[in-house]
Amino acid sequence: MKTDRQLQEDILNELDWEPSVDASRIGVEVSQGVATLSGHVDSYTQKWAAERAAQRVAGIKSVAMDIDVVLPGPHKRDDTEIAKAAADAIDWNVSIPKDTVKLVVEDGWVTLSGDAEWAFIRNAAEASVRHLYGVKGVVNKISIRPRIEPRGVKTKIEAALYRRAHLDAAAITVGVDKGTVTLTGEVDSLAERNTVEWAAWSAPGVQKVVDNLVVA
């Protein structure tokens, strides 16, 4: 088992390896496997990428983000400009059905709402606005309301997990109650946990995923 110091060094190295992140502006502390990232970055994209980099490190149980987005002068936008750009970005994304997503912008924070049939639509909406100039953060409140009834969800999710060679699918238990999927078991990293959760969301008819997975 890695010590907190080793985990800290691993995250710092992973941040340094990530080309979209200015690692020199980010500090890392680790206590009992919980990582806290602090500092200032120029965009929400960098903050998001830094979080994903920390999650990729095996042994990290959770990540707390204490990073502020401080936009440089040329990248500052008022809320009206951000709202227009965000609406256009969503409208131009072929993965998002028309009139599915509503958005509100306040002090650079974009809040998304609406109903979608699939989780990938909700993720596509967030990805569309994440990289826009002026955005400080994204709150995704889009609900999943599939039109089809969930059938054979447990079998489909388990098959998807077994197709992923880097996962120990036997260590993961999938429970299904109507449209709610509950995941239990152990995974090696937060990145692996995200992969399992995404596999569950990818099954047709899933409305909610309860993630009880533990990072071993």
N, C-alpha and C positions, 0 to 999 in steps of 0.2 A: 504494500500500500504506500502511495506517495505521501510525503509530508506536505504541510501547507507551503513550506518554502519551495519545494520542488514544483508544486502546482502553480505557485506564483511565477516561477521562472518559465514554466511551460506556457503560461498565458502570455507573458511578455514576449517570448519568442514567437508565439503564434500571431500576436499583434504585429510584430516586426515583419513577419512573413507575409501578412495580408497587405497587398499593394494599395488597396483603397483606404487605408487607415494611416494617419500620422501618429505612429506609436509614441513619439517623443512627447506628445501632449496628454498622454493617458497614464494614470497611475493605477496600480493593481495591489490589492490586499486580499489575502485569503485566510479565513478562519474556519477550521473544521470542515473544509471542503466547500465553503460558501465564498465565492469571489465577489469583491466589490470593485467596480471600475469607476474612477473619478477623473475629473479634468474638464477640458473644453475642446470642442471640435467645431469645424466650420459648417457642417451640414448634418442634417438628420441621417443622411445616407451613411456617413462615417460612424455615427453613433450606433446605427443598426448593424453595420458590418463589424464593429468592435464587439458587440454583444454576441453575434454569431461566432466570431473567432474564439471568444472565451468558452462558449458552449461546446466547441469542437474538442476541447481538451479533456481527455479521459481522466476521471476522478473528480471532476467538478460537479457538485450536487445541485447548485443553483447559482444564479448570477444576479447581483444587485447593481442597477445602473444609476450612478450618481454623476453622470456626465452631462454637462450643459452644452446646448447648441448656441454658439455665439456667431451670428452671421456677419461676415465682413461686409463693408459698405456696398460694394457692387452687387452683392447677392440679396440685399434687403428688399423686401416687397411688402406692400400693404395688403391687408386681408382681402380687399376686393380683387387685386391682381392675382393673388394666390387662388382665390375661389374660381376665378375665370379659367386660369391655367389648369386647375384640378378638374373642373368640369369638362374642359376640352380633352384632357388626357384620358379620362374615363370614357368619354364619348367616342374617342378614336381607338379604344381597345376592343378588338373583335371578340375577346373572351367574355365581355360583359354585355348582356342583353340591354337594349335601350330601356331607359326609365326604371332601371333596377335600383340604382344607388342615388341617395340624396347626400348632400354634404353641407357642413357648416364650418366656417373658418373663424377662429378667434385668437388673436395674438400669435398668429403663425401656426397654431395647432389645428389640424384638419380632423373633423369628426365625421365618420362615414356611417350611414344608417340605411335601412331598407331590408328587403327580403330577397334571398337568393336560393336557387334550387340545389346548388353544389357549393362545397367549401372552396373549390378552386376559383369560383367567381369572386367570393369575398377576398381571397388572397390576391387575385388579379387587380381588384380595385385598390387595395392598399399599396401594391407594388407600383401602380400607375402614378400615385401622388407622392410616393416616398422620396423620389429623386428630384422633385421640383425645387427650383430656387425659392428661398424664403420659408420653406416648411421647417418647423421646429420639432414636430412630432405628429403622430397619427393615432387616433383613437378609432378602432374598428368595431362598430356596434351592429354590423350587418348580421341579421339572423338567417339561419339555414332552415328553409321550409320546403322540403322536397315534395314534388307532386306524386311520386310513385311510392307505393308501400314497400317497406324494407323486407326483402325476401332473401334467405340464405346469406345474410350479412356476415354471420360468424364464420361460415365456411370460406367466403370470399376474402375476408380480412386475413384469416390464417393462411390461406394460399398465397396471398400477396406477401406476407411476412416470410414464408419459406422460400419465396423467389429471390429474396435479398440475402445474398451469400454471407454478408458481413454481420447478419443478425443471428442471435441464438433464439430462434423462434420458439423452441421448446420451453424456454424460460419465461415466456409471456402467455398470460391467460386472457382470453377475450370473452367477455360476457355481454350479452345483448338482451335488452328489454325494450321491445318495440323499436323506436328510433334512437334509443340511447345505447351507446357502446361504452363499456367499462373495461379499462386496461389495467392489469396488475402483473407484477413480476419484477424482474431486474434487468437493467441495461447497463452498458459500460460507460456511457457518456450522455450528456444532454443532447448532443447532436443525434445520437442513436434514438433517444427518447422522442425527439421531434420527428424522426423518420417513421417510427411506429405510429405516432399520433396521426401523421399525414396519411399513412396507409389506411387507418381506420376511417378518416374523413373521406377517403376516396371511394368507399363503398356506397352504392346507390341506396338512397332512403335514410341515410344517417342524419339525424338532426342535432345530436349532442354527443360529445366524447368526454368521458370522465377519465382523466389520466392519473392513475394511482401508481404509476411505474416508479421504481426506486433506482437511483444511480448507485451501483455497487462499487 
